[in-house]
Amino acid sequence: MNEEIWQSSATKIAAAVSRRELSCQEVMRTFLDRIAALDGHTNAFSVVEPGQALIAARDADEAIRAGRALGPLHGLPITIKDVIPTQGMRTTYGSRLYADHIPETEPEVVARVRRAGAIIVGKTTTPEFAHKVLTDSPLHGITRNPWSLERSPGGSSGGAAVAAAMGYCPLNVSTDGAGSSRIPAANCHVVGLKPTMGAIPNDGGADLFAMQVLGVIARTTEDASLLFDVLSGPYDGDPFSLGAENKPDTEAGSRPVLKNLRVRYFPRMGNVHVDAEVLQAVERALALMETQGSIVLEDGDINWRHDAWRIMLRAQQAARFRDSYPGIKHLLDPSMAQCIEEGLSQDVIELQDALLARSALYKDLHRIFQTADVIISPTSATPALFATHHANEPVIINGKEAGTLRQAWYNYTVPINGAGHPAISLPCGFSHEGLPIGMQIIGPWHRERMLLRLAAELQELLGWTDRWPDLASQRG
């Protein structure tokens, strides 16, 4: 391989391992050494298990020597977000309440990772119970953006995005309940996929009908596709996954997706203010798409009540903690405590109104997709916020106070969780301060592979994979 191992995609590493040009132990030591040397700057990991990982890598090499059948991720390192249970490996949810919690079971998504031959390096950081879009927690502190350590990677899959951006690990399993895979991906110059509800079975939560889905974060579209293929497909523990067959992409290699692609461009999606450099970056990408034959129309918007998601999520949080809340409040992140209290103050009519708004949103998007193949927007209204930004602090955009995070910063991503559609965030440029900017591409239900093929064409067109944070090239 021409690149160093840590700079290589999982796809290339897998090919080199299968040709016996690299051993699984060599690969694993490379990534573990990087984490040990550099993660003190970024805090992307809540749990790292080097001993377990090296033993598993040794066993993976032995399987190759023995000529045993190998899975598609054989010997490849992978991370799991620290709100997804991993049997025998600490899962803390970013909370003091679970500081020493070691699950005895794990959901189907982790089982699929293991069956495919991947080796879990560790757990990536998250805000407490993934409750906000900035990655800091009472248990693990602040996770920092490698492009500027003063900035946040966003959240709640902030650790996973940093791991991809820094070359700590090429494959990262995330969650996405309001943008939690896409926002950190945009902030860290990597790829974040939120699949269709049920495309990756999500049987680990108590509420099987919630808006949160399991996602994928990687540096390249090839790696995102590789991991999605392994994780997707039906499982009877998740009702939304039933009937979602994991079919091969029969359209791969056919005509370019960009040619005659019908694009609806929504630059605001309810925002009053959008950072000027964000709009410029997204619109430069759209102009390049037009040179390849895409047809871009800026017309209309998505009609979505911004408070509907908040009402549904707060009700869920309150139900989860209502009995124990008085005795644990002092241990919680204050913003988590506020979420629970908001949920306890709501009434059933508010909740039902929010559910009706969600149905109306799905119908609105369904109508749009009758005359469009994809919808494109910014991923967030500004580049990365400061790492010390408070969850309830207003956002400043173009020098003006623009509203709360939900209203003004990530309202591009929230509606897509409500409607259940797949969406992907791709790098599309940088601000004058050198902060990454991302664009969101939304597709019809179960069109992940079309989005990934489109993303692969845009990766070649925009050429983002050669640029790394300066910190990534340091040795410690």
ABEGO torsion letter per residue (X at the ends): XABBAAABBAAAAAAAAAAGABBAAAAAAAAAAAAAAAAAAAGABABBBAAAAAAAAAAAAAAAAAGBBBBAABGBBBBBBAABBBBGBBBAGGBAAAAABBBABBBAAAAAAAAAGBBBAEBBBBBBGGABABBBBAAAEBBBBAABAABBAEOAAAAAAAAAAAGABABBBBBBAAGAAAAAAAAAGBBBBBBBBGABBBAABABAABABBBBBBBABAAAAAAAAAAABEBBAABAAABGBBBBBBAABGBBBAABGBBBBBBAAGGBABBBAAAAAAAAAAAAAAAAAGBBBBBBEBBBBBAAAAAAAAAAAAAAAAAAAAAAAAAABBAAAAAAAAAAAABBAAAAAAAAAAAAAAAAAAAAAAAABABBBBBABABBBBBAABBAABBBBBGGBBAEBAAAAAAAAAAAAAAAGBBBBBBBAEBBAAGBBBBBBBBBBBGAAAAAAAAAAAAAAAAGAAABBBAAAABAX
